[in-house]
Amino acid sequence: MTNLLETEHLIIRSWIPKCDAEQAFVIYSDPEGTNTQVLQYSTTPVSTRCT
């Protein structure tokens, strides 16, 4: 895996669905945390994964 950008406090890398879906679910399943996004919030970790 190649990091797109790396600093002392931040690493930006490509999305890896198999590794990142569980963490993304925690973020995107919170309706209050996603109230300004057009996308609907996730209801299960499976719905967070790319198809």
mmCIF file of the N, C-alpha and C atoms, coordinates in Angstrom:
data_MODEL
# 
_entry.id   MODEL 
# 
loop_
_atom_site.group_PDB 
_atom_site.id 
_atom_site.type_symbol 
_atom_site.label_atom_id 
_atom_site.label_alt_id 
_atom_site.label_comp_id 
_atom_site.label_asym_id 
_atom_site.label_entity_id 
_atom_site.label_seq_id 
_atom_site.pdbx_PDB_ins_code 
_atom_site.Cartn_x 
_atom_site.Cartn_y 
_atom_site.Cartn_z 
_atom_site.occupancy 
_atom_site.B_iso_or_equiv 
_atom_site.pdbx_formal_charge 
_atom_site.auth_seq_id 
_atom_site.auth_comp_id 
_atom_site.auth_asym_id 
_atom_site.auth_atom_id 
_atom_site.pdbx_PDB_model_num 
ATOM 1   N N  . MET A 1 1  ? 0.837   -1.172 0.000  1.00 0.00 ? 1  MET A N  1 
ATOM 2   C CA . MET A 1 1  ? 0.000   0.000  0.000  1.00 0.00 ? 1  MET A CA 1 
ATOM 3   C C  . MET A 1 1  ? 0.885   1.239  0.000  1.00 0.00 ? 1  MET A C  1 
ATOM 4   N N  . THR A 1 2  ? 0.537   2.182  -0.828 1.00 0.00 ? 2  THR A N  1 
ATOM 5   C CA . THR A 1 2  ? 1.269   3.433  -0.915 1.00 0.00 ? 2  THR A CA 1 
ATOM 6   C C  . THR A 1 2  ? 0.463   4.540  -0.256 1.00 0.00 ? 2  THR A C  1 
ATOM 7   N N  . ASN A 1 3  ? 1.090   5.282  0.630  1.00 0.00 ? 3  ASN A N  1 
ATOM 8   C CA . ASN A 1 3  ? 0.434   6.434  1.231  1.00 0.00 ? 3  ASN A CA 1 
ATOM 9   C C  . ASN A 1 3  ? 0.410   7.565  0.221  1.00 0.00 ? 3  ASN A C  1 
ATOM 10  N N  . LEU A 1 4  ? -0.743  8.240  0.130  1.00 0.00 ? 4  LEU A N  1 
ATOM 11  C CA . LEU A 1 4  ? -0.870  9.363  -0.790 1.00 0.00 ? 4  LEU A CA 1 
ATOM 12  C C  . LEU A 1 4  ? -0.191  10.603 -0.239 1.00 0.00 ? 4  LEU A C  1 
ATOM 13  N N  . LEU A 1 5  ? -0.260  10.764 1.091  1.00 0.00 ? 5  LEU A N  1 
ATOM 14  C CA . LEU A 1 5  ? 0.359   11.897 1.756  1.00 0.00 ? 5  LEU A CA 1 
ATOM 15  C C  . LEU A 1 5  ? 0.673   11.496 3.187  1.00 0.00 ? 5  LEU A C  1 
ATOM 16  N N  . GLU A 1 6  ? 1.826   11.870 3.661  1.00 0.00 ? 6  GLU A N  1 
ATOM 17  C CA . GLU A 1 6  ? 2.197   11.532 5.028  1.00 0.00 ? 6  GLU A CA 1 
ATOM 18  C C  . GLU A 1 6  ? 2.932   12.700 5.669  1.00 0.00 ? 6  GLU A C  1 
ATOM 19  N N  . THR A 1 7  ? 2.456   13.084 6.864  1.00 0.00 ? 7  THR A N  1 
ATOM 20  C CA . THR A 1 7  ? 3.137   14.092 7.669  1.00 0.00 ? 7  THR A CA 1 
ATOM 21  C C  . THR A 1 7  ? 3.408   13.476 9.041  1.00 0.00 ? 7  THR A C  1 
ATOM 22  N N  . GLU A 1 8  ? 3.922   14.271 9.952  1.00 0.00 ? 8  GLU A N  1 
ATOM 23  C CA . GLU A 1 8  ? 4.204   13.773 11.291 1.00 0.00 ? 8  GLU A CA 1 
ATOM 24  C C  . GLU A 1 8  ? 2.930   13.312 12.011 1.00 0.00 ? 8  GLU A C  1 
ATOM 25  N N  . HIS A 1 9  ? 1.799   13.962 11.729 1.00 0.00 ? 9  HIS A N  1 
ATOM 26  C CA . HIS A 1 9  ? 0.566   13.679 12.456 1.00 0.00 ? 9  HIS A CA 1 
ATOM 27  C C  . HIS A 1 9  ? -0.558  13.103 11.585 1.00 0.00 ? 9  HIS A C  1 
ATOM 28  N N  . LEU A 1 10 ? -0.326  12.916 10.312 1.00 0.00 ? 10 LEU A N  1 
ATOM 29  C CA . LEU A 1 10 ? -1.408  12.511 9.410  1.00 0.00 ? 10 LEU A CA 1 
ATOM 30  C C  . LEU A 1 10 ? -0.884  11.594 8.316  1.00 0.00 ? 10 LEU A C  1 
ATOM 31  N N  . ILE A 1 11 ? -1.649  10.538 8.037  1.00 0.00 ? 11 ILE A N  1 
ATOM 32  C CA . ILE A 1 11 ? -1.366  9.666  6.899  1.00 0.00 ? 11 ILE A CA 1 
ATOM 33  C C  . ILE A 1 11 ? -2.645  9.577  6.079  1.00 0.00 ? 11 ILE A C  1 
ATOM 34  N N  . ILE A 1 12 ? -2.572  9.947  4.819  1.00 0.00 ? 12 ILE A N  1 
ATOM 35  C CA . ILE A 1 12 ? -3.692  9.794  3.904  1.00 0.00 ? 12 ILE A CA 1 
ATOM 36  C C  . ILE A 1 12 ? -3.337  8.668  2.960  1.00 0.00 ? 12 ILE A C  1 
ATOM 37  N N  . ARG A 1 13 ? -4.217  7.674  2.910  1.00 0.00 ? 13 ARG A N  1 
ATOM 38  C CA . ARG A 1 13 ? -3.974  6.510  2.063  1.00 0.00 ? 13 ARG A CA 1 
ATOM 39  C C  . ARG A 1 13 ? -5.254  6.146  1.336  1.00 0.00 ? 13 ARG A C  1 
ATOM 40  N N  . SER A 1 14 ? -5.143  5.251  0.405  1.00 0.00 ? 14 SER A N  1 
ATOM 41  C CA . SER A 1 14 ? -6.305  4.791  -0.352 1.00 0.00 ? 14 SER A CA 1 
ATOM 42  C C  . SER A 1 14 ? -7.249  4.010  0.558  1.00 0.00 ? 14 SER A C  1 
ATOM 43  N N  . TRP A 1 15 ? -8.525  4.058  0.223  1.00 0.00 ? 15 TRP A N  1 
ATOM 44  C CA . TRP A 1 15 ? -9.573  3.313  0.931  1.00 0.00 ? 15 TRP A CA 1 
ATOM 45  C C  . TRP A 1 15 ? -9.395  1.824  0.648  1.00 0.00 ? 15 TRP A C  1 
ATOM 46  N N  . ILE A 1 16 ? -9.429  1.001  1.690  1.00 0.00 ? 16 ILE A N  1 
ATOM 47  C CA . ILE A 1 16 ? -9.354  -0.450 1.554  1.00 0.00 ? 16 ILE A CA 1 
ATOM 48  C C  . ILE A 1 16 ? -10.619 -1.021 2.183  1.00 0.00 ? 16 ILE A C  1 
ATOM 49  N N  . PRO A 1 17 ? -11.651 -1.314 1.383  1.00 0.00 ? 17 PRO A N  1 
ATOM 50  C CA . PRO A 1 17 ? -12.941 -1.738 1.931  1.00 0.00 ? 17 PRO A CA 1 
ATOM 51  C C  . PRO A 1 17 ? -12.846 -2.884 2.922  1.00 0.00 ? 17 PRO A C  1 
ATOM 52  N N  . LYS A 1 18 ? -12.031 -3.879 2.636  1.00 0.00 ? 18 LYS A N  1 
ATOM 53  C CA . LYS A 1 18 ? -11.933 -5.041 3.517  1.00 0.00 ? 18 LYS A CA 1 
ATOM 54  C C  . LYS A 1 18 ? -11.415 -4.651 4.900  1.00 0.00 ? 18 LYS A C  1 
ATOM 55  N N  . CYS A 1 19 ? -10.547 -3.669 4.965  1.00 0.00 ? 19 CYS A N  1 
ATOM 56  C CA . CYS A 1 19 ? -9.945  -3.235 6.233  1.00 0.00 ? 19 CYS A CA 1 
ATOM 57  C C  . CYS A 1 19 ? -10.686 -2.062 6.877  1.00 0.00 ? 19 CYS A C  1 
ATOM 58  N N  . ASP A 1 20 ? -11.310 -1.213 6.066  1.00 0.00 ? 20 ASP A N  1 
ATOM 59  C CA . ASP A 1 20 ? -11.842 0.049  6.568  1.00 0.00 ? 20 ASP A CA 1 
ATOM 60  C C  . ASP A 1 20 ? -13.343 0.066  6.814  1.00 0.00 ? 20 ASP A C  1 
ATOM 61  N N  . ALA A 1 21 ? -14.076 -0.955 6.383  1.00 0.00 ? 21 ALA A N  1 
ATOM 62  C CA . ALA A 1 21 ? -15.539 -0.931 6.478  1.00 0.00 ? 21 ALA A CA 1 
ATOM 63  C C  . ALA A 1 21 ? -16.039 -0.837 7.911  1.00 0.00 ? 21 ALA A C  1 
ATOM 64  N N  . GLU A 1 22 ? -15.436 -1.565 8.828  1.00 0.00 ? 22 GLU A N  1 
ATOM 65  C CA . GLU A 1 22 ? -15.906 -1.541 10.218 1.00 0.00 ? 22 GLU A CA 1 
ATOM 66  C C  . GLU A 1 22 ? -15.743 -0.143 10.833 1.00 0.00 ? 22 GLU A C  1 
ATOM 67  N N  . GLN A 1 23 ? -14.601 0.500  10.599 1.00 0.00 ? 23 GLN A N  1 
ATOM 68  C CA . GLN A 1 23 ? -14.378 1.834  11.140 1.00 0.00 ? 23 GLN A CA 1 
ATOM 69  C C  . GLN A 1 23 ? -15.295 2.857  10.471 1.00 0.00 ? 23 GLN A C  1 
ATOM 70  N N  . ALA A 1 24 ? -15.485 2.718  9.170  1.00 0.00 ? 24 ALA A N  1 
ATOM 71  C CA . ALA A 1 24 ? -16.376 3.625  8.455  1.00 0.00 ? 24 ALA A CA 1 
ATOM 72  C C  . ALA A 1 24 ? -17.811 3.467  8.942  1.00 0.00 ? 24 ALA A C  1 
ATOM 73  N N  . PHE A 1 25 ? -18.212 2.249  9.266  1.00 0.00 ? 25 PHE A N  1 
ATOM 74  C CA . PHE A 1 25 ? -19.558 2.017  9.778  1.00 0.00 ? 25 PHE A CA 1 
ATOM 75  C C  . PHE A 1 25 ? -19.795 2.812  11.057 1.00 0.00 ? 25 PHE A C  1 
ATOM 76  N N  . VAL A 1 26 ? -18.821 2.821  11.947 1.00 0.00 ? 26 VAL A N  1 
ATOM 77  C CA . VAL A 1 26 ? -18.966 3.562  13.201 1.00 0.00 ? 26 VAL A CA 1 
ATOM 78  C C  . VAL A 1 26 ? -19.214 5.044  12.907 1.00 0.00 ? 26 VAL A C  1 
ATOM 79  N N  . ILE A 1 27 ? -18.489 5.595  11.970 1.00 0.00 ? 27 ILE A N  1 
ATOM 80  C CA . ILE A 1 27 ? -18.626 7.013  11.630 1.00 0.00 ? 27 ILE A CA 1 
ATOM 81  C C  . ILE A 1 27 ? -19.946 7.281  10.911 1.00 0.00 ? 27 ILE A C  1 
ATOM 82  N N  . TYR A 1 28 ? -20.240 6.498  9.872  1.00 0.00 ? 28 TYR A N  1 
ATOM 83  C CA . TYR A 1 28 ? -21.385 6.785  9.014  1.00 0.00 ? 28 TYR A CA 1 
ATOM 84  C C  . TYR A 1 28 ? -22.708 6.222  9.511  1.00 0.00 ? 28 TYR A C  1 
ATOM 85  N N  . SER A 1 29 ? -22.712 5.479  10.608 1.00 0.00 ? 29 SER A N  1 
ATOM 86  C CA . SER A 1 29 ? -23.970 4.966  11.144 1.00 0.00 ? 29 SER A CA 1 
ATOM 87  C C  . SER A 1 29 ? -24.600 5.927  12.141 1.00 0.00 ? 29 SER A C  1 
ATOM 88  N N  . ASP A 1 30 ? -23.924 6.986  12.470 1.00 0.00 ? 30 ASP A N  1 
ATOM 89  C CA . ASP A 1 30 ? -24.437 7.968  13.420 1.00 0.00 ? 30 ASP A CA 1 
ATOM 90  C C  . ASP A 1 30 ? -25.235 9.041  12.672 1.00 0.00 ? 30 ASP A C  1 
ATOM 91  N N  . PRO A 1 31 ? -26.575 9.039  12.789 1.00 0.00 ? 31 PRO A N  1 
ATOM 92  C CA . PRO A 1 31 ? -27.388 10.019 12.060 1.00 0.00 ? 31 PRO A CA 1 
ATOM 93  C C  . PRO A 1 31 ? -27.014 11.465 12.391 1.00 0.00 ? 31 PRO A C  1 
ATOM 94  N N  . GLU A 1 32 ? -26.643 11.740 13.623 1.00 0.00 ? 32 GLU A N  1 
ATOM 95  C CA . GLU A 1 32 ? -26.272 13.107 13.990 1.00 0.00 ? 32 GLU A CA 1 
ATOM 96  C C  . GLU A 1 32 ? -24.951 13.517 13.355 1.00 0.00 ? 32 GLU A C  1 
ATOM 97  N N  . GLY A 1 33 ? -24.049 12.567 13.226 1.00 0.00 ? 33 GLY A N  1 
ATOM 98  C CA . GLY A 1 33 ? -22.758 12.864 12.619 1.00 0.00 ? 33 GLY A CA 1 
ATOM 99  C C  . GLY A 1 33 ? -22.812 12.993 11.110 1.00 0.00 ? 33 GLY A C  1 
ATOM 100 N N  . THR A 1 34 ? -23.885 12.517 10.516 1.00 0.00 ? 34 THR A N  1 
ATOM 101 C CA . THR A 1 34 ? -24.019 12.575 9.057  1.00 0.00 ? 34 THR A CA 1 
ATOM 102 C C  . THR A 1 34 ? -25.187 13.442 8.614  1.00 0.00 ? 34 THR A C  1 
ATOM 103 N N  . ASN A 1 35 ? -25.713 14.276 9.508  1.00 0.00 ? 35 ASN A N  1 
ATOM 104 C CA . ASN A 1 35 ? -26.911 15.047 9.178  1.00 0.00 ? 35 ASN A CA 1 
ATOM 105 C C  . ASN A 1 35 ? -26.700 16.084 8.089  1.00 0.00 ? 35 ASN A C  1 
ATOM 106 N N  . THR A 1 36 ? -25.476 16.451 7.767  1.00 0.00 ? 36 THR A N  1 
ATOM 107 C CA . THR A 1 36 ? -25.247 17.417 6.692  1.00 0.00 ? 36 THR A CA 1 
ATOM 108 C C  . THR A 1 36 ? -24.847 16.735 5.382  1.00 0.00 ? 36 THR A C  1 
ATOM 109 N N  . GLN A 1 37 ? -24.777 15.425 5.383  1.00 0.00 ? 37 GLN A N  1 
ATOM 110 C CA . GLN A 1 37 ? -24.410 14.697 4.175  1.00 0.00 ? 37 GLN A CA 1 
ATOM 111 C C  . GLN A 1 37 ? -25.660 14.299 3.402  1.00 0.00 ? 37 GLN A C  1 
ATOM 112 N N  . VAL A 1 38 ? -25.533 14.250 2.103  1.00 0.00 ? 38 VAL A N  1 
ATOM 113 C CA . VAL A 1 38 ? -26.644 13.856 1.239  1.00 0.00 ? 38 VAL A CA 1 
ATOM 114 C C  . VAL A 1 38 ? -26.888 12.356 1.338  1.00 0.00 ? 38 VAL A C  1 
ATOM 115 N N  . LEU A 1 39 ? -25.849 11.577 1.587  1.00 0.00 ? 39 LEU A N  1 
ATOM 116 C CA . LEU A 1 39 ? -25.979 10.125 1.660  1.00 0.00 ? 39 LEU A CA 1 
ATOM 117 C C  . LEU A 1 39 ? -26.744 9.711  2.911  1.00 0.00 ? 39 LEU A C  1 
ATOM 118 N N  . GLN A 1 40 ? -27.445 8.597  2.828  1.00 0.00 ? 40 GLN A N  1 
ATOM 119 C CA . GLN A 1 40 ? -28.111 8.058  3.998  1.00 0.00 ? 40 GLN A CA 1 
ATOM 120 C C  . GLN A 1 40 ? -27.083 7.391  4.890  1.00 0.00 ? 40 GLN A C  1 
ATOM 121 N N  . TYR A 1 41 ? -27.350 7.377  6.192  1.00 0.00 ? 41 TYR A N  1 
ATOM 122 C CA . TYR A 1 41 ? -26.418 6.730  7.108  1.00 0.00 ? 41 TYR A CA 1 
ATOM 123 C C  . TYR A 1 41 ? -26.541 5.216  6.999  1.00 0.00 ? 41 TYR A C  1 
ATOM 124 N N  . SER A 1 42 ? -25.482 4.543  7.330  1.00 0.00 ? 42 SER A N  1 
ATOM 125 C CA . SER A 1 42 ? -25.421 3.087  7.242  1.00 0.00 ? 42 SER A CA 1 
ATOM 126 C C  . SER A 1 42 ? -26.138 2.456  8.417  1.00 0.00 ? 42 SER A C  1 
ATOM 127 N N  . THR A 1 43 ? -26.762 1.331  8.167  1.00 0.00 ? 43 THR A N  1 
ATOM 128 C CA . THR A 1 43 ? -27.472 0.626  9.234  1.00 0.00 ? 43 THR A CA 1 
ATOM 129 C C  . THR A 1 43 ? -26.773 -0.669 9.629  1.00 0.00 ? 43 THR A C  1 
ATOM 130 N N  . THR A 1 44 ? -25.848 -1.157 8.815  1.00 0.00 ? 44 THR A N  1 
ATOM 131 C CA . THR A 1 44 ? -25.073 -2.358 9.125  1.00 0.00 ? 44 THR A CA 1 
ATOM 132 C C  . THR A 1 44 ? -23.668 -2.203 8.554  1.00 0.00 ? 44 THR A C  1 
ATOM 133 N N  . PRO A 1 45 ? -22.680 -2.912 9.105  1.00 0.00 ? 45 PRO A N  1 
ATOM 134 C CA . PRO A 1 45 ? -21.345 -2.852 8.525  1.00 0.00 ? 45 PRO A CA 1 
ATOM 135 C C  . PRO A 1 45 ? -21.323 -3.311 7.061  1.00 0.00 ? 45 PRO A C  1 
ATOM 136 N N  . VAL A 1 46 ? -22.162 -4.269 6.721  1.00 0.00 ? 46 VAL A N  1 
ATOM 137 C CA . VAL A 1 46 ? -22.194 -4.772 5.343  1.00 0.00 ? 46 VAL A CA 1 
ATOM 138 C C  . VAL A 1 46 ? -22.615 -3.661 4.386  1.00 0.00 ? 46 VAL A C  1 
ATOM 139 N N  . SER A 1 47 ? -23.551 -2.812 4.785  1.00 0.00 ? 47 SER A N  1 
ATOM 140 C CA . SER A 1 47 ? -24.000 -1.732 3.896  1.00 0.00 ? 47 SER A CA 1 
ATOM 141 C C  . SER A 1 47 ? -22.930 -0.659 3.718  1.00 0.00 ? 47 SER A C  1 
ATOM 142 N N  . THR A 1 48 ? -21.916 -0.657 4.579  1.00 0.00 ? 48 THR A N  1 
ATOM 143 C CA . THR A 1 48 ? -20.824 0.296  4.461  1.00 0.00 ? 48 THR A CA 1 
ATOM 144 C C  . THR A 1 48 ? -19.811 -0.158 3.419  1.00 0.00 ? 48 THR A C  1 
ATOM 145 N N  . ARG A 1 49 ? -19.701 -1.459 3.209  1.00 0.00 ? 49 ARG A N  1 
ATOM 146 C CA . ARG A 1 49 ? -18.718 -2.009 2.263  1.00 0.00 ? 49 ARG A CA 1 
ATOM 147 C C  . ARG A 1 49 ? -19.099 -1.665 0.822  1.00 0.00 ? 49 ARG A C  1 
ATOM 148 N N  . CYS A 1 50 ? -18.079 -1.508 0.007  1.00 0.00 ? 50 CYS A N  1 
ATOM 149 C CA . CYS A 1 50 ? -18.296 -1.290 -1.432 1.00 0.00 ? 50 CYS A CA 1 
ATOM 150 C C  . CYS A 1 50 ? -18.810 -2.591 -2.043 1.00 0.00 ? 50 CYS A C  1 
ATOM 151 N N  . THR A 1 51 ? -19.641 -2.463 -3.033 1.00 0.00 ? 51 THR A N  1 
ATOM 152 C CA . THR A 1 51 ? -20.152 -3.663 -3.716 1.00 0.00 ? 51 THR A CA 1 
ATOM 153 C C  . THR A 1 51 ? -19.415 -3.875 -5.009 1.00 0.00 ? 51 THR A C  1 
# 
